[in-house]
Amino acid sequence: MTEGKKRAVVLLSGGLDSSTVLGMATRDGYACTALSFRYGQRHTVELERAAKVAAHFGAAHRVIDINIGSFGGSALTDESMVVPTDGTEDGVIPPTYVPGRNTVFIAVGLSLAEAIDAERVFLGINAVDYSGYPDCRPEYLAAYQTLADLATKAGLEGRGAVLTAPLAEMTKADIVREALAVGVPIDVTWSCYQGGKEPCGVCDSCRIRDKALIEAGRPDLATTYAQAQL
């Protein structure tokens, strides 16, 4: 950790959003520790990509094993469930929702932040172009901040880490533009819900990402499937 610099923990999945947040935090002068999780996801390739993104930005990188996926209940962790490819439906939480995932991840992030005296925990959650997950909403994050301030020694002393989600109100296309502005190696990031060697192009995450890349003027970074539709 660079001495004298303000410190931050960045929850880094290896996807476009969290990679953009790491780039933003680095640009803003934070010495970042990127925190990733091996939680039983079928798309473990994202962890390889997270390591590359962390190295790109000169961030320390830690991977924590916490297999909440063993509980089941999500298409991202249960191989018997099918990852949907028909798009999202308003008001319906999709089967790719992982029960309690962000709640668990933020708790670990806060623990690390307190241990290393980091002043912020950066998150890549987004409440605009997203898949309807309840733990990606601003009201969720505000409630969690209240809990964090009550639940930690640092919080009680008035120096607790601030949960920071700079992408929360941004469109996905604007996130792509921000990623380009802060130097994210977009081709390295992985957003696909599938665990193949190449992004599928048809899952919800690929569709949202591809649409944004095309809107932002970078169809060359979209999946092979999306490019074939142009």
Summary of the structure (lengths in Angstrom):
residues: 230
radius of gyration: 17.0
end to end distance: 44.9
largest distance: 55.7
contacts: 780
relative contact order: 0.17
helix: 42%
strand: 11%
